[in-house]
């Protein structure tokens, strides 16, 4: 059985379903676990907007605001 994808709480009904779905997709992308390209650790996270850092080895790279790769998603 497939797990149902839920909308995140925090946006009320007045914002509309399309905006809630878009917000959920961005938030899930931002908070997902990533592997460090240098040490293969799972502690590779966003430090600031566009700055990604491995908290194990200290590897730092510039990338997109919500994902390491800068490709546009629609």
C-alpha positions as CSV (number, residue, x, y, z in Angstrom):
1,X,0.0,0.0,0.0
2,X,1.4,3.4,-1.0
3,X,1.8,6.0,1.6
4,X,-0.4,9.1,1.1
5,X,1.4,12.3,0.6
6,X,0.1,14.9,3.0
7,X,0.1,18.6,2.9
8,X,2.1,20.3,5.7
9,X,0.3,22.2,8.4
10,X,0.9,25.9,8.8
11,X,-1.0,27.2,5.8
12,X,-4.7,27.7,6.3
13,X,-7.5,27.0,3.8
14,X,-7.5,30.7,2.7
15,X,-4.2,30.1,0.7
16,X,-5.6,27.5,-1.6
17,X,-4.7,23.9,-2.5
18,X,-2.2,24.8,-5.2
19,X,-0.1,26.9,-3.0
20,X,-0.2,24.3,-0.2
21,X,1.0,21.6,-2.6
22,X,3.8,23.8,-3.9
23,X,4.9,24.7,-0.4
24,X,4.8,21.0,0.6
25,X,7.0,20.0,-2.4
26,X,9.6,22.7,-1.6
27,X,9.7,21.8,2.1
28,X,10.1,18.1,1.5
29,X,12.8,18.7,-1.0
30,X,14.6,21.1,1.5
31,X,14.5,18.7,4.4
32,X,15.3,15.4,2.6
33,X,18.5,13.5,3.6
34,X,21.4,14.0,1.2
35,X,24.7,12.2,0.8
36,X,27.9,14.3,1.0
37,X,29.9,14.1,-2.3
38,X,33.1,14.1,-0.4
39,X,32.7,11.6,2.5
40,X,29.4,9.9,1.7
41,X,27.9,10.9,5.1
42,X,24.2,11.6,5.4
43,X,24.9,14.9,7.3
44,X,24.9,17.1,4.2
45,X,22.4,19.9,4.8
46,X,21.7,23.5,4.0
47,X,23.5,26.0,6.1
48,X,22.0,29.1,4.6
49,X,20.1,30.0,1.4
50,X,22.3,28.5,-1.4
51,X,25.1,27.3,0.9
52,X,25.3,23.5,1.5
53,X,27.6,22.0,4.1
54,X,28.6,18.6,5.4
55,X,28.6,18.8,9.2
56,X,30.9,15.7,9.4
57,X,33.8,16.6,7.1
58,X,33.2,20.4,6.6
59,X,32.8,20.2,2.8
60,X,31.0,23.3,1.6
61,X,29.5,24.0,-1.8
62,X,27.2,26.6,-3.4
63,X,24.0,25.4,-4.9
64,X,20.3,26.2,-5.2
65,X,18.1,27.7,-2.5
66,X,16.1,24.5,-1.8
67,X,18.2,21.8,-3.5
68,X,21.9,21.3,-4.1
69,X,21.4,21.2,-7.9
70,X,20.3,24.5,-9.3
71,X,18.0,23.2,-12.0
72,X,14.6,24.7,-12.1
73,X,11.7,22.5,-11.2
74,X,8.1,23.0,-12.1
